[in-house]
Amino acid sequence: MIRMLSKSLLVALIPVTFAVHVGAHEESDPSIKHNARDGTVRLYGAGGPDTAFKKVAAAFTEETGVKVEVTGGPEPAWSKKAQADADILWGTSEEDMTALLETYKNFSWDDVTPIYIRPAIIAVKKGNPKGIRTFDDLLKPGMQIVVTEGAGVANTSGTGTWEDVAGRLGNLDDVKKFRKNIVGFGKGSGPSFKMFVEKDADAWITWPDWPITHPDKADYIQLPKNRTIWRDVNVVLAPDADPEAKQFLGYLNSERGAAIMKSEGWIR
């Protein structure tokens, strides 16, 4: 009887597991025909790199006259449009790009190129009122920390980042202490930033671009080398992209592009 019940429970769980899996990225819409050649270079991807990309795009347009449109934010907000007219997709991590390519069938994994990289950091409240200086400070009782997790339903470069940092030294106790201080799990960096502000949290494990672009709300502390993890931003070009899209990627990778990207924490 117990064995039969276990089998029934297993069968019942299968659809639930499947439902979580397929909800982790947007669905490809076969009714949408991709046609990128409209005279405008269009980039799509998650929020974070978009602010730096927009600066690069503005400089590129000023020099060449080529119009570039950068759309960043939660994937559901731009997925349908990207399936129709994206010249370039960017991923905020390799995991992120892998998930994107499940949806945007016109793009090829073989064409993905990592272009910049950045370290995880500790974002703290403006002025750092708790005096946080190192990761070990986050393990103290009473600290309030926000982390980013896709939770199986959102595609985000932040998934697993806090666990990678906390478990970096192979000390399970660090993970336990850190986890006790988590007050919120944001499904993406944007929701995490909002949660960080609204919950008046002491810290948030994230990427440098967020406190850099929100200096009125946050400062940041570098993690020590033995705690630091790195994730790249990568791009992929559509086979039918506007000819100028390849030119823009060249500019993005140029010395001028690198200087702009570095201003928001993206390095090589």
RODREN-241435 format. One record per residue (C-alpha): x, y, z. Coordinates in steps of 0.5 Angstrom, whole numbers, always signed. Example, Ala and Ser with C-alpha at 12.3 -4.5 7.8 and 13.67 -1.06 7.14 Angstrom:
<site c1="+25" c2="-9" c3="+16"/>
<site c1="+27" c2="-2" c3="+14"/>
***
This chain:
<site c1="+0" c2="+0" c3="+0"/>
<site c1="+6" c2="+5" c3="+2"/>
<site c1="+9" c2="+3" c3="-5"/>
<site c1="+3" c2="+4" c3="-9"/>
<site c1="+2" c2="+11" c3="-5"/>
<site c1="+9" c2="+13" c3="-7"/>
<site c1="+8" c2="+11" c3="-14"/>
<site c1="+2" c2="+16" c3="-14"/>
<site c1="+5" c2="+21" c3="-11"/>
<site c1="+11" c2="+21" c3="-16"/>
<site c1="+6" c2="+21" c3="-22"/>
<site c1="+2" c2="+27" c3="-19"/>
<site c1="+9" c2="+31" c3="-18"/>
<site c1="+11" c2="+30" c3="-26"/>
<site c1="+6" c2="+35" c3="-29"/>
<site c1="+8" c2="+40" c3="-23"/>
<site c1="+16" c2="+39" c3="-25"/>
<site c1="+15" c2="+40" c3="-32"/>
<site c1="+10" c2="+46" c3="-31"/>
<site c1="+16" c2="+50" c3="-27"/>
<site c1="+21" c2="+48" c3="-32"/>
<site c1="+17" c2="+51" c3="-38"/>
<site c1="+15" c2="+57" c3="-34"/>
<site c1="+23" c2="+59" c3="-34"/>
<site c1="+23" c2="+62" c3="-40"/>
<site c1="+18" c2="+66" c3="-45"/>
<site c1="+15" c2="+61" c3="-51"/>
<site c1="+17" c2="+62" c3="-58"/>
<site c1="+11" c2="+64" c3="-62"/>
<site c1="+11" c2="+60" c3="-69"/>
<site c1="+6" c2="+65" c3="-72"/>
<site c1="+11" c2="+71" c3="-71"/>
<site c1="+16" c2="+72" c3="-77"/>
<site c1="+23" c2="+75" c3="-76"/>
<site c1="+25" c2="+80" c3="-80"/>
<site c1="+30" c2="+85" c3="-77"/>
<site c1="+32" c2="+89" c3="-84"/>
<site c1="+28" c2="+95" c3="-82"/>
<site c1="+34" c2="+100" c3="-82"/>
<site c1="+35" c2="+100" c3="-75"/>
<site c1="+39" c2="+96" c3="-70"/>
<site c1="+35" c2="+93" c3="-65"/>
<site c1="+38" c2="+90" c3="-59"/>
<site c1="+34" c2="+86" c3="-53"/>
<site c1="+36" c2="+83" c3="-46"/>
<site c1="+35" c2="+84" c3="-39"/>
<site c1="+36" c2="+90" c3="-35"/>
<site c1="+43" c2="+92" c3="-32"/>
<site c1="+47" c2="+92" c3="-39"/>
<site c1="+42" c2="+96" c3="-42"/>
<site c1="+44" c2="+103" c3="-39"/>
<site c1="+51" c2="+102" c3="-41"/>
<site c1="+49" c2="+100" c3="-48"/>
<site c1="+45" c2="+106" c3="-49"/>
<site c1="+51" c2="+110" c3="-48"/>
<site c1="+55" c2="+106" c3="-53"/>
<site c1="+49" c2="+107" c3="-58"/>
<site c1="+49" c2="+114" c3="-57"/>
<site c1="+56" c2="+115" c3="-58"/>
<site c1="+56" c2="+110" c3="-64"/>
<site c1="+49" c2="+114" c3="-67"/>
<site c1="+53" c2="+121" c3="-66"/>
<site c1="+59" c2="+118" c3="-70"/>
<site c1="+55" c2="+114" c3="-76"/>
<site c1="+48" c2="+117" c3="-76"/>
<site c1="+46" c2="+110" c3="-75"/>
<site c1="+40" c2="+109" c3="-71"/>
<site c1="+40" c2="+104" c3="-65"/>
<site c1="+35" c2="+102" c3="-61"/>
<site c1="+36" c2="+99" c3="-54"/>
<site c1="+31" c2="+95" c3="-50"/>
<site c1="+32" c2="+92" c3="-43"/>
<site c1="+28" c2="+90" c3="-38"/>
<site c1="+24" c2="+83" c3="-36"/>
<site c1="+24" c2="+79" c3="-42"/>
<site c1="+16" c2="+78" c3="-42"/>
<site c1="+16" c2="+86" c3="-43"/>
<site c1="+20" c2="+85" c3="-50"/>
<site c1="+19" c2="+78" c3="-52"/>
<site c1="+14" c2="+78" c3="-58"/>
<site c1="+17" c2="+84" c3="-61"/>
<site c1="+24" c2="+81" c3="-60"/>
<site c1="+22" c2="+75" c3="-64"/>
<site c1="+20" c2="+80" c3="-70"/>
<site c1="+25" c2="+85" c3="-71"/>
<site c1="+31" c2="+83" c3="-66"/>
<site c1="+38" c2="+84" c3="-69"/>
<site c1="+42" c2="+83" c3="-63"/>
<site c1="+40" c2="+79" c3="-56"/>
<site c1="+45" c2="+80" c3="-50"/>
<site c1="+45" c2="+75" c3="-44"/>
<site c1="+47" c2="+78" c3="-38"/>
<site c1="+50" c2="+71" c3="-36"/>
<site c1="+52" c2="+64" c3="-40"/>
<site c1="+46" c2="+61" c3="-37"/>
<site c1="+41" c2="+67" c3="-39"/>
<site c1="+43" c2="+67" c3="-46"/>
<site c1="+42" c2="+59" c3="-46"/>
<site c1="+35" c2="+60" c3="-44"/>
<site c1="+34" c2="+66" c3="-49"/>
<site c1="+36" c2="+61" c3="-55"/>
<site c1="+30" c2="+56" c3="-53"/>
<site c1="+26" c2="+62" c3="-55"/>
<site c1="+29" c2="+66" c3="-60"/>
<site c1="+30" c2="+60" c3="-65"/>
<site c1="+33" c2="+65" c3="-71"/>
<site c1="+39" c2="+66" c3="-67"/>
<site c1="+45" c2="+60" c3="-66"/>
<site c1="+49" c2="+58" c3="-60"/>
<site c1="+55" c2="+58" c3="-65"/>
<site c1="+54" c2="+65" c3="-66"/>
<site c1="+54" c2="+67" c3="-58"/>
<site c1="+60" c2="+72" c3="-56"/>
<site c1="+62" c2="+74" c3="-49"/>
<site c1="+64" c2="+81" c3="-50"/>
<site c1="+65" c2="+84" c3="-42"/>
<site c1="+65" c2="+81" c3="-35"/>
<site c1="+64" c2="+84" c3="-28"/>
<site c1="+64" c2="+81" c3="-21"/>
<site c1="+59" c2="+80" c3="-16"/>
<site c1="+59" c2="+86" c3="-11"/>
<site c1="+56" c2="+88" c3="-4"/>
<site c1="+51" c2="+93" c3="-5"/>
<site c1="+49" c2="+97" c3="+1"/>
<site c1="+45" c2="+103" c3="+3"/>
<site c1="+47" c2="+110" c3="+1"/>
<site c1="+52" c2="+112" c3="+6"/>
<site c1="+53" c2="+105" c3="+9"/>
<site c1="+50" c2="+106" c3="+16"/>
<site c1="+52" c2="+99" c3="+18"/>
<site c1="+59" c2="+100" c3="+16"/>
<site c1="+59" c2="+93" c3="+12"/>
<site c1="+67" c2="+92" c3="+10"/>
<site c1="+67" c2="+85" c3="+8"/>
<site c1="+63" c2="+79" c3="+7"/>
<site c1="+64" c2="+76" c3="+14"/>
<site c1="+60" c2="+82" c3="+16"/>
<site c1="+54" c2="+80" c3="+13"/>
<site c1="+54" c2="+73" c3="+17"/>
<site c1="+53" c2="+77" c3="+23"/>
<site c1="+46" c2="+76" c3="+27"/>
<site c1="+41" c2="+81" c3="+25"/>
<site c1="+43" c2="+83" c3="+18"/>
<site c1="+38" c2="+84" c3="+13"/>
<site c1="+40" c2="+82" c3="+6"/>
<site c1="+36" c2="+81" c3="-1"/>
<site c1="+39" c2="+76" c3="-6"/>
<site c1="+37" c2="+75" c3="-13"/>
<site c1="+34" c2="+68" c3="-15"/>
<site c1="+30" c2="+66" c3="-22"/>
<site c1="+26" c2="+61" c3="-17"/>
<site c1="+25" c2="+57" c3="-24"/>
<site c1="+20" c2="+62" c3="-27"/>
<site c1="+25" c2="+68" c3="-29"/>
<site c1="+31" c2="+68" c3="-33"/>
<site c1="+36" c2="+72" c3="-29"/>
<site c1="+44" c2="+72" c3="-28"/>
<site c1="+43" c2="+73" c3="-21"/>
<site c1="+41" c2="+66" c3="-20"/>
<site c1="+45" c2="+62" c3="-15"/>
<site c1="+50" c2="+68" c3="-14"/>
<site c1="+49" c2="+69" c3="-7"/>
<site c1="+50" c2="+61" c3="-6"/>
<site c1="+56" c2="+61" c3="-10"/>
<site c1="+59" c2="+67" c3="-6"/>
<site c1="+57" c2="+64" c3="+1"/>
<site c1="+59" c2="+57" c3="-1"/>
<site c1="+66" c2="+60" c3="-4"/>
<site c1="+70" c2="+57" c3="+1"/>
<site c1="+67" c2="+50" c3="+2"/>
<site c1="+64" c2="+52" c3="+9"/>
<site c1="+57" c2="+50" c3="+10"/>
<site c1="+56" c2="+54" c3="+16"/>
<site c1="+57" c2="+61" c3="+12"/>
<site c1="+52" c2="+59" c3="+8"/>
<site c1="+47" c2="+57" c3="+14"/>
<site c1="+49" c2="+64" c3="+17"/>
<site c1="+48" c2="+68" c3="+11"/>
<site c1="+41" c2="+65" c3="+9"/>
<site c1="+38" c2="+66" c3="+16"/>
<site c1="+40" c2="+74" c3="+14"/>
<site c1="+36" c2="+74" c3="+7"/>
<site c1="+30" c2="+78" c3="+8"/>
<site c1="+28" c2="+77" c3="+1"/>
<site c1="+29" c2="+73" c3="-6"/>
<site c1="+28" c2="+78" c3="-12"/>
<site c1="+26" c2="+74" c3="-19"/>
<site c1="+31" c2="+79" c3="-23"/>
<site c1="+36" c2="+84" c3="-21"/>
<site c1="+30" c2="+90" c3="-22"/>
<site c1="+25" c2="+87" c3="-17"/>
<site c1="+31" c2="+85" c3="-13"/>
<site c1="+33" c2="+93" c3="-13"/>
<site c1="+26" c2="+95" c3="-11"/>
<site c1="+26" c2="+90" c3="-6"/>
<site c1="+33" c2="+92" c3="-3"/>
<site c1="+30" c2="+100" c3="-3"/>
<site c1="+23" c2="+98" c3="+0"/>
<site c1="+25" c2="+93" c3="+5"/>
<site c1="+31" c2="+98" c3="+7"/>
<site c1="+35" c2="+92" c3="+7"/>
<site c1="+43" c2="+93" c3="+9"/>
<site c1="+46" c2="+89" c3="+3"/>
<site c1="+44" c2="+86" c3="-3"/>
<site c1="+49" c2="+81" c3="-7"/>
<site c1="+49" c2="+84" c3="-14"/>
<site c1="+53" c2="+87" c3="-20"/>
<site c1="+57" c2="+94" c3="-20"/>
<site c1="+52" c2="+97" c3="-25"/>
<site c1="+46" c2="+97" c3="-21"/>
<site c1="+49" c2="+102" c3="-15"/>
<site c1="+53" c2="+105" c3="-20"/>
<site c1="+47" c2="+107" c3="-24"/>
<site c1="+43" c2="+109" c3="-18"/>
<site c1="+48" c2="+113" c3="-13"/>
<site c1="+43" c2="+116" c3="-9"/>
<site c1="+40" c2="+109" c3="-7"/>
<site c1="+46" c2="+105" c3="-6"/>
<site c1="+54" c2="+104" c3="-5"/>
<site c1="+58" c2="+98" c3="-6"/>
<site c1="+63" c2="+94" c3="-3"/>
<site c1="+68" c2="+90" c3="-7"/>
<site c1="+68" c2="+82" c3="-5"/>
<site c1="+75" c2="+79" c3="-3"/>
<site c1="+78" c2="+75" c3="-9"/>
<site c1="+77" c2="+69" c3="-5"/>
<site c1="+70" c2="+70" c3="-5"/>
<site c1="+69" c2="+74" c3="-12"/>
<site c1="+65" c2="+70" c3="-18"/>
<site c1="+65" c2="+73" c3="-25"/>
<site c1="+59" c2="+73" c3="-30"/>
<site c1="+60" c2="+75" c3="-37"/>
<site c1="+55" c2="+79" c3="-42"/>
<site c1="+55" c2="+76" c3="-49"/>
<site c1="+51" c2="+78" c3="-55"/>
<site c1="+49" c2="+74" c3="-61"/>
<site c1="+47" c2="+77" c3="-68"/>
<site c1="+41" c2="+75" c3="-72"/>
<site c1="+43" c2="+72" c3="-79"/>
<site c1="+38" c2="+77" c3="-82"/>
<site c1="+41" c2="+83" c3="-78"/>
<site c1="+41" c2="+90" c3="-81"/>
<site c1="+48" c2="+90" c3="-84"/>
<site c1="+50" c2="+96" c3="-79"/>
<site c1="+48" c2="+91" c3="-73"/>
<site c1="+55" c2="+88" c3="-74"/>
<site c1="+58" c2="+95" c3="-75"/>
<site c1="+55" c2="+97" c3="-68"/>
<site c1="+58" c2="+90" c3="-65"/>
<site c1="+65" c2="+92" c3="-67"/>
<site c1="+64" c2="+99" c3="-64"/>
<site c1="+62" c2="+96" c3="-58"/>
<site c1="+68" c2="+92" c3="-58"/>
<site c1="+72" c2="+98" c3="-59"/>
<site c1="+77" c2="+102" c3="-55"/>
<site c1="+71" c2="+107" c3="-55"/>
<site c1="+66" c2="+102" c3="-53"/>
<site c1="+70" c2="+99" c3="-48"/>
<site c1="+71" c2="+106" c3="-44"/>
<site c1="+64" c2="+107" c3="-44"/>
<site c1="+62" c2="+100" c3="-41"/>
<site c1="+68" c2="+100" c3="-36"/>
<site c1="+64" c2="+107" c3="-33"/>
<site c1="+59" c2="+102" c3="-31"/>
<site c1="+63" c2="+96" c3="-28"/>
<site c1="+64" c2="+92" c3="-35"/>
<site c1="+71" c2="+90" c3="-36"/>
<site c1="+75" c2="+85" c3="-40"/>
***
